[in-house]
Each structure stands twice: as C-alpha cells, then as structure tokens.
Amino acid sequence: MLVYKEITKIIPVQIRSLRQLVFISFCISIVPFIALLSQSYKDFTDVSRTTKANAVQFVSLSAELQALLSTGQDLQRVIRQYLILRDDQLKEIVDTQISKFEVQLIMVCRLGEELDECAVLKKSLPSLRDYAEFNDTLILDAYLARLENRLNALQIQVNRFVENKVAEQQNYLTEVRQRQAWLTSILVVTSILLVGFLAQFIAKPVRKLQDIIQAIANSKEKLPPRSKHAPRELLAVEKDLFWLNDRLGHLERHRLAMLRHASHELKTPLASIKEGCSILSDKLIGELNQHQEEVLRLLNDSATRLSVLIERLLDYNALLQQAEPELINIDIAKLLNECASRYELILNQNGQDVVINVSDQVFVFAEKELGDRIFDNLMSNAIAYAKMDSTITIDVIENIDNVCIFFKNMGKGIDKDVRPDLFEPFRRGDIKRNDKVMGAGLGLSIVADCVKLLQGEVEIIDVVDADVCFKITLQKGKFDE
C-alpha cells in the first residue's frame, strides 16, 4: 500500500488521461510475457543447438567407429597373409592399413570424449608396427586377439558414451521443461499482481465516484473530498457530480421553502374554517337540526384532517422520497372503510354510494401512511369523475402472493393512448369533474409513487361492469390469528 501511494504521487504527473493509463498498464502487464518469450526462445535455441550437435556427433562417431572396426578386421587379415607369404606388396598394404587405422582411431578418439580405450589402442600402435618381427604364430594370434578385444571394448565404450549423452540431453530437456513451468507459474502470479496493482489506478478513482454518487443518493451534506490525482476523464465526471450535488441542493432548498410557505399560507384559511365550525358548534348563531349537525361534524373532521395534513406536509414529501418504507401487516378492509368515511358528506351530496367487497381478515404488507394516500387519492378521483347517483365499487381479490384492489366507477371511459400519461405529474385528462375544484394533475402521480415505494403496481384496465377501473397490486400480508 505504501508503494502504491508513492507511485500514485509520481504517475499522475506523467499520465493525464484514462487512455494513456490503460495503454501504459497494458504495456507493463505484458512485460512478464515478453520475458517468458525471451527465455523460451533462448531455451529453444539451446535445445536445438545441443540436439543438432549431438546428432552430428553421434552420426560421425558411429561412422568412424564402423570404419575403424572394418579397418581393424582388414588389418588382421593382411598381417596374417604377410607373415605367411612374406611379400613386399603385402607389406606395403599392411603399412597402409596401419596408417589408415591410426588416422581413424584418432578421429574416433576426437569425436568420443573421455574414451579410455582410445589411449590403450594408441599405446599398442608402436608394437603393431613391429608386425614383421612376429615369427611365432602363437604370439601373433595373442596380439591380434588382444587388438580385437580392445576394439570390441571401444565399441562398447562408444555405445555407453552415446547413451550417457542421450541421458544428459534428456535431463537437460527435463530441466528446461521444469524451468518453463516455474517461469509460467511466476509469470501468472506476477501478471495477476501487476494487473491488480495497475487496476488500482483506475479502480480507486471509480470507487471514489461511487462514493460520491452514494453520498448524493443518500442526501449527505458533505461529499468525499475532491481527487487531486486521477485521469482527466474521471476528474471531469467527478466535477460534474459535485456540480450536480450543488444543483440538487439548490433545488431541494427551493422545494422545501415552497412547501414551508404553502404549509404556512394554508393555515390562514383553515383557521377561518375551524373558527366558523366552532361558532356553529357553540350554537352562537342559532340551533342546528340533526342533518346540519351531521354536516358540521363532517366539516370539523375534515378541517382537523386538513390541519394534520398541513402539519405533515413536509414529512409526507419526505415519505414519498424515502428508499425503503417500513412495511407492516395492514387490514385492507379497515383502511378502505376509514378512507370512504372521510368522503361521506360529498358522497351524499352527489348521491353516490361506495360498495366495498372484501373478505374478512385480508392483509397487505404496506405502510399505513402510503396506503392511506393511495386509497384517498383514488377515492377522490372516483368521486370527482363518476356519474351522479352512481355506485363506486371497490373489489378486493386475494391471490396466492398478492392482493389486488379494483376501484371501479361509472363515467366517461379513459382512452388507452392517454392512460400511461395520467400517472405523470401535472397530467390531467379532458374529462370534466363533478365538483368545481380545478385539479392539478398530481393525484394519480402520487398514487403511482406510493405504489412503487410499496413494490406494487398500478394500472388502468378494462372491465365489463364499469367504465373506469384502477387496479392496484400489493404484497399479500399474513393473517394474524
């Protein structure tokens, strides 16, 4: 690690681009391969040279030895003939054969290193030249027999010499193979170390970029320090990430400021509504009949709920942006009934009914706040676009792995071409609402965001018994006995 840190202080001065870094890293990583190729070429050359030299030596030695043995046999025959005939022409032939034998012996001794029989035969040559003085046949036979034995011993020694040379060559080849195996192993290890070491020059800045991205994703106030030494391409990406973080921080501050101002401004008319409800509840302007008291109760409940929503506006915005909501077991029937009860007043005003078809003890894995937002926006959307004096039907179907909730209402259908766009922020259909409120086109986008956080799905489907149907699929919960 210390070596890496020291090298990183030097290399960035020379390597300023990612392309240069990759090219230089590749060149350094193939150095062991070049060394192996060089050593392999040297070993191959040595083996070839040694094999060629030994082959030439063996062939020459074998040829000279065969010639020497043939000359020895001819020499023995002409000596015997001369001692019988005592002819001068035979004497010249014997002298020629002796000279030829001497020359051939020298060639064999020169080709065959460390042949002891060569020295013995060389010492017997002067006695051989005195062949004319051999008058006793027994002495001649003994001398020639000894010469033949020496030649046979020389042949055996040459064979051993060749076998030893072949064994030495085999040992050398084995040594070369072992050296190549060790060099290959060292090469593999060295290459892996070099690749791993050189990869740090690329991996370290990339990990730094990952840390910056994680910090931006987790909305950390402080990012990792800027890199001083890295390829310029990665430094440019890092610079863009810091600019992006500043930009996101700027937008986040403006968004939070807008939410705070909206939350504050909404409290003023809400306070007037609550004060008016309080005056009516205290009967300061007269008695109320039973229906008026019911309407007043619904107004008070709605004002209280609106007050809570305003107070939790910032928390709710953070809730939509959280990465992992805390899922719990929620009774879907209870959640739907609570949602429907909040719209009792406007349902009565429109002459609309809500029918919830759900079995007992059907649970989903969800977060109550997110589930409440989903059903609240879908209920509000159904009331706003359903026909007057119609029925809004909510069917809950429990499957093996999930629970499907269908919000159905009678009204103008939604074209298939515009359905995907309705789940985008600030996208509204061209259907006229029943109420006098101008929608902002955020309700269905909030539904889509909340369902996505719950790892579910929402879509608009066609059914036989309704003009409009929203299908929400959520994870199935467990039945609590």
Secondary structure, 3 states (H helix, E strand, C coil): CHHHHHHHHHHHHHCCCHHHHHHHHHHHHCHHHHHHHHHHHHHHHHHHHHHHHHHHHHHHHHHHHHHHHHHHHHHHHHHHHHHHHCCHHHHHHHHHHHHHHHHHHHHHHHHCCCCHHHHHHHHHHHHHHCHHHCCCHHHHHHHHHHHHHHHHHHHHHHHHHHHHHHHHHHHHHHHHHHHHHHHHHHHHHHHHHHHHHHHHHHHHHHHHHHHHHHHHHCCCCCCCCCCCCCCHHHHHHHHHHHHHHHHHHHHHHHHHHHHHHHHHHHHHHHHHHHHHHHHHHCCCCCCCCHHHHHHHHHHHHHHHHHHHHHHCHHHHHHHHHCCCCCCEEEEHHHHHHHHHHCCHHHHHHHCCEEEEECCCCCEEEECHHHHHHHHHHHHHHHHHHCCCCCEEEEEEEECCCEEEEEEEECCCCCCCCCCHHHHCCCCCCCCCCCCCCCCCCCHHHHHHHHHHHCCCEEEEECCCCCCEEEEEEEEECCCCC
